[in-house]
Amino acid sequence: MPRPRKPKTQRAATLADVGRAAGVSAMAASAVLNSVKTSSRISEETRQRILEAAAKLQYRPNAAARALLHRRMNTIGIAAILDENELNHYFLALFNGVLAGATHFEQNTTVFALHDWSNDTRRLDSVCDGRIDGLIMFAPTYDAAVAKTLPKHTPFVTIHANTPLEGTVNIESDEEAGANAMVEHLIAKGHRRIMHIAGPKGFVGADRRVAGYRKALRAHHIKFDPALLVHSQFIDFHGYRAMKTWLEENAGQPLPHAVFCANDGMAIGAMQALAESGLRVPEDVSVCGFDDTLASRASVPQLTTVRQPLVEMGRKAAEILLAQIGTLKDVQVPASPVVMPVEVVERASVGRCPAGDRVVPALARV
């Protein structure tokens, strides 16, 4: 049986091919097609001949060669922790913003997925090997010692960095003010017994949200109850588990009027735990989050939350990074940190505080 013939592929035209077709050297062809300054004067007639030869041969510049020539890859990198088991809406919103900014300025983007900031930070040395012009890091949690080991030859921009990186612009939101405004909103609805499912202790963003929560309680002379502050992880399942565990351990005790969660994913997880315990949102318990991701608008009921301008933060990060690289000559690199405003977005998951005291149902013990 005869072997099937492999389809013929046409070799891409090179600068040497263009030069031969135009009757000039490859160097002259390169000077015209790559807009390179040369000591030799190239006449307009020769220039047109080179351009016509390139068009006829369907010549396409080699991106890698052009990058070496201009010492720019026209590519910015993104480093983030990705959980293979859960869609990260926070990451997607930031990525959307970076992508929009990069596309606007005709730049490519490459994503580098890390497992953990403490152990994978040294991997950034291999990432910053010339394949990218600069790197944006999403919510890095490296400590001060690890921060000193980061490559010095590559520009960085961070978003919600846990530890400031010397010489690097960090973009963040006014998290304490956002948490404070949300709890003020709950209090205005009549809620007094307000639970907070917070992020991990020692995380700057989590600590700021706790500070905003406690500040609002103090302003209205509501005594802080340590039993209503639960620390967890910024993941849907951990919000679910934190709420479920609290309900199981407090069966028969007063039910919170409202639950303020440190991000939208945790709030959606908390709503699931409440529903499994026979509690309705917001009729029995109001629930709210932080971020205003796509998940907050897709949940049932839709989630009241604190809006961080995540897409705009990503776009701003791309702009600042390109200014540091030198691609954007007319953009000034700002002082760090760049703090973005936040706002409360009211939706259906928060209602008026129900009349009468309620207790955690025994059904919660499963």
C-alpha atoms as one frame of an Amber mdcrd trajectory, in Angstrom:
protein
   0.000   0.000   0.000   1.569   3.325  -1.031   2.313   5.799   1.743   0.252
   8.984   1.670   2.246  11.941   0.468   2.958  14.672   2.953   1.423  17.990
   1.940   4.024  20.400   0.607   4.599  23.490   2.714   5.927  26.632   1.145
   8.965  28.127   2.850   8.404  31.597   4.245  10.243  34.315   2.368  13.342
  35.737   4.057  15.068  39.107   3.840  17.637  37.481   1.564  14.821  36.410
  -0.801  13.420  39.938  -0.846  16.876  41.397  -1.446  17.555  39.067  -4.402
  14.151  39.821  -5.937  14.772  43.565  -5.593  18.410  43.371  -6.690  19.786
  44.651  -3.366  21.489  43.191  -0.308  19.577  41.585   2.562  20.906  44.425
   4.729  19.294  47.033   2.500  16.023  45.089   2.498  16.169  44.915   6.307
  16.805  48.641   6.580  13.666  49.405   4.567  11.340  46.749   5.966  12.402
  47.155   9.605  12.803  50.962   9.488  16.432  50.665  10.556  18.773  53.606
  10.259  21.723  52.929   7.969  24.779  54.903   6.913  24.024  54.117   3.256
  21.447  56.264   1.514  18.607  54.260  -0.060  16.869  55.997  -2.920  13.096
  56.218  -3.108  13.151  54.101  -6.270  15.090  51.331  -4.492  12.803  51.579
  -1.467   9.718  51.076  -3.648  11.378  48.126  -5.417  12.052  46.461  -2.055
   8.491  47.052  -0.868   7.059  45.621  -4.106   9.297  42.548  -3.856   8.250
  42.015  -0.245   4.579  42.252  -1.189   4.990  39.859  -4.120   6.825  37.282
  -1.966   4.321  37.825   0.926   7.250  38.542   3.225   6.371  38.651   6.936
   8.888  40.032   9.475  10.281  37.526  11.971   8.962  38.650  15.364  11.866
  37.144  17.309  14.457  38.781  15.053  12.666  42.128  15.246  12.541  41.847
  19.052  16.301  41.288  19.173  16.815  44.248  16.884  14.699  46.643  18.977
  15.479  44.946  22.333  11.737  44.664  23.009   9.461  41.635  22.830   6.307
  43.800  22.901   5.013  41.272  25.429   4.074  41.790  29.070   3.699  38.952
  31.537   1.130  38.200  34.229   1.978  36.074  37.265  -0.814  34.732  39.459
  -1.775  31.786  41.626  -4.327  29.683  39.761  -6.491  27.096  41.502  -7.223
  24.293  39.056 -10.314  23.314  41.052 -12.061  26.681  41.113 -12.684  29.526
  38.676 -11.139  32.697  40.064 -13.459  35.578  39.121 -11.139  38.124  40.751
  -8.281  36.974  38.520 -10.487  37.012  35.412 -11.576  40.613  36.007  -7.982
  41.799  36.494  -6.821  39.790  33.487  -9.567  41.331  31.365  -8.266  44.780
  32.297  -4.610  43.953  31.601  -5.567  42.374  28.283  -7.593  45.442  27.303
  -4.705  47.752  28.187  -2.117  45.620  26.399  -4.291  45.294  23.300  -4.882
  49.044  23.186  -1.127  49.637  23.076  -0.542  46.737  20.627   1.227  44.506
  23.156   0.999  40.750  23.669   0.384  39.083  27.025   1.714  35.860  28.513
   0.297  34.296  31.690   2.577  32.441  34.124   0.648  30.268  36.589   2.271
  29.751  39.985   1.421  27.235  42.695   2.402  29.372  45.642   4.184  32.674
  46.118   6.575  31.504  48.842   8.067  28.613  46.865   7.523  29.748  43.273
   8.840  33.304  43.507  12.320  32.122  42.474  10.748  30.730  39.317  10.254
  34.329  38.238  13.985  34.403  37.452  13.351  31.988  34.575  10.245  33.908
  33.514  12.228  37.164  33.308  14.736  35.701  30.836  14.029  38.046  27.957
  10.752  36.607  26.722   8.786  39.464  28.330   9.490  43.174  28.740   7.880
  43.444  32.186   5.658  41.562  34.642   2.384  42.284  36.474   1.826  40.239
  39.641  -1.712  39.610  40.908  -2.019  39.676  44.719   1.514  38.433  45.501
   1.973  37.302  49.108   5.749  36.936  49.243   7.446  38.152  52.441  10.108
  40.867  52.643  12.988  38.365  52.442  11.658  36.743  49.272  10.898  40.144
  47.747  14.637  40.942  47.803  15.363  37.915  45.595  13.146  39.073  42.718
  14.957  39.884  39.448  16.215  43.472  39.281  16.543  43.690  35.488  12.801
  43.429  34.737  10.167  46.106  35.533   7.323  44.980  37.812   3.882  46.271
  38.741   1.901  44.610  41.537  -1.816  44.597  42.278  -2.820  44.116  45.931
   0.691  43.113  46.993   0.934  41.895  50.572   4.474  43.258  50.882   5.676
  46.411  49.077   8.437  45.782  46.544  11.096  48.489  46.455  10.973  50.509
  43.266   7.698  48.907  42.182   4.281  50.559  41.849   1.528  48.733  43.728
  -2.093  49.227  42.704  -4.693  48.664  45.403  -8.185  49.738  46.385  -9.398
  51.590  49.472 -10.332  48.337  51.201 -10.790  49.667  54.726 -13.113  52.418
  53.471 -15.049  49.866  51.412 -15.570  47.512  54.355 -16.544  50.423  56.571
 -19.104  51.662  54.012 -20.614  48.193  53.656 -21.078  47.712  57.404 -22.501
  51.246  57.647 -24.962  50.202  54.935 -25.978  47.115  56.940 -26.422  49.170
  60.107 -28.606  51.653  58.201 -30.822  48.685  57.293 -31.302  47.968  60.998
 -28.739  45.148  61.367 -26.794  45.105  64.615 -25.566  41.538  65.017 -23.199
  41.525  62.043 -20.890  38.596  61.383 -17.700  38.981  59.347 -16.132  36.047
  57.480 -12.665  37.515  56.974  -9.673  36.516  54.905  -6.521  34.953  56.398
  -4.844  36.732  59.302  -1.744  38.641  58.265  -2.989  39.372  54.756  -3.028
  43.144  54.300  -6.328  43.169  52.394  -8.043  40.949  54.960  -6.732  43.027
  57.875  -7.921  46.259  56.267 -11.428  44.864  55.784 -11.541  43.746  59.402
 -10.429  47.250  60.423 -13.238  48.816  58.370 -15.768  46.394  59.861 -14.739
  47.177  63.435 -14.573  50.924  62.776 -18.233  50.972  61.687 -19.281  48.998
  64.776 -17.463  51.464  67.056 -19.030  54.448  65.316 -22.503  53.112  66.217
 -21.572  51.886  69.720 -22.103  48.247  68.761 -19.944  46.023  70.933 -17.519
  43.866  68.986 -18.247  40.155  69.480 -15.167  37.976  68.771 -17.505  35.022
  68.111 -18.818  36.842  65.034 -15.384  37.238  63.436 -14.253  34.124  61.549
 -11.067  33.927  59.484 -11.004  31.807  56.352  -9.496  31.666  52.834 -10.522
  33.819  49.846 -12.211  30.862  48.112 -15.887  29.909  47.647 -15.566  26.541
  49.371 -13.827  28.018  52.397 -16.622  30.586  52.760 -19.108  27.727  52.666
 -17.152  25.690  55.209 -16.641  28.673  57.556 -20.370  29.449  57.564 -21.382
  25.785  57.888 -19.003  25.167  60.774 -20.147  28.299  62.592 -23.808  27.300
  62.260 -23.082  23.782  63.524 -21.174  25.095  66.541 -23.790  27.731  67.407
 -27.072  25.818  67.059 -29.632  27.395  69.398 -27.607  30.610  69.706 -28.709
  33.996  68.309 -28.583  34.111  64.525 -26.570  36.920  62.886 -28.703  39.604
  61.316 -26.206  39.904  58.455 -22.989  38.265  57.229 -20.336  40.438  55.597
 -17.798  38.333  53.687 -14.311  39.420  52.627 -14.955  38.577  48.984 -17.794
  37.557  46.677 -16.768  33.912  46.434 -16.859  33.479  50.208 -20.267  35.207
  50.314 -21.715  32.832  47.709 -20.321  29.886  49.670 -21.894  31.292  52.854
 -25.275  31.629  51.118 -25.085  27.966  50.117 -24.406  26.927  53.727 -27.326
  29.046  54.966 -29.661  27.557  52.360 -28.675  24.007  53.372 -29.604  24.916
  56.948 -33.076  26.074  55.903 -32.284  29.769  56.190 -33.351  32.250  53.517
 -31.330  35.173  52.146 -32.213  37.959  52.835 -35.471  37.109  54.677 -33.657
  35.396  57.587 -30.067  36.575  57.115 -28.638  39.232  54.828 -25.344  38.421
  53.077 -22.883  40.708  51.283 -19.435  40.425  49.749 -16.514  42.402  48.389
 -15.126  42.777  44.797 -18.208  42.944  42.514 -17.094  40.095  40.276 -19.252
  38.409  37.663 -20.240  35.847  40.306 -21.965  38.538  42.384 -24.292  39.339
  39.490 -24.905  35.688  38.602 -25.837  34.496  42.126 -29.413  34.003  43.326
 -30.247  36.329  44.936 -27.843  38.768  43.341 -25.149  39.781  45.804 -24.809
  43.149  47.497 -21.089  43.877  47.427 -18.288  46.441  47.510 -17.205  47.237
  43.978 -13.492  47.318  43.339 -12.707  48.657  39.837 -10.859  45.431  38.990
 -10.903  45.831  35.219  -9.679  49.410  35.530  -6.963  48.289  37.959  -5.718
  45.751  35.432  -5.776  48.332  32.644  -3.903  50.825  34.837  -1.284  48.196
  35.702  -0.602  47.590  32.000  -0.283  51.321  31.347   2.127  51.895  34.251
   4.238  48.875  33.282   4.530  50.060  29.678   5.552  53.507  30.957   8.301
  51.863  33.039   9.452  49.816  30.050   9.589  52.976  27.938   6.928  51.999
  25.423   4.690  54.893  26.517   6.832  58.006  26.470   4.055  60.417  27.452
   2.853  58.505  30.565   4.482  59.369  33.884   5.071  56.551  36.358   3.095
  57.470  39.533   4.225  57.161  43.107   3.282  53.936  44.892   0.713  52.959
  45.994  -1.976  53.895  43.501  -5.219  53.648  45.506  -8.444  53.165  43.544
 -11.863  54.186  44.952 -14.573  51.665  45.895 -18.346  51.835  46.282 -21.210
  49.816  47.767 -23.416  48.131  45.157 -26.839  47.300  46.598 -28.591  44.189
  45.307 -31.142  41.661  46.527 -29.053  39.729  49.082 -29.386  42.459  51.727
 -32.754  43.473  53.159 -34.119  45.170  56.232 -33.316  43.505  59.538 -36.209
  41.111  60.362 -38.207  41.828  63.520 -37.632  39.657  66.578 -34.652  37.600
  67.698 -33.939  34.377  65.830 -31.717  31.456  66.697 -29.540  29.152  64.650
 -31.703  26.132  63.775 -30.730  22.745  65.178 -30.970  21.472  61.607 -27.558
  23.069  61.115 -25.956  20.193  63.036 -25.355  17.570  60.345
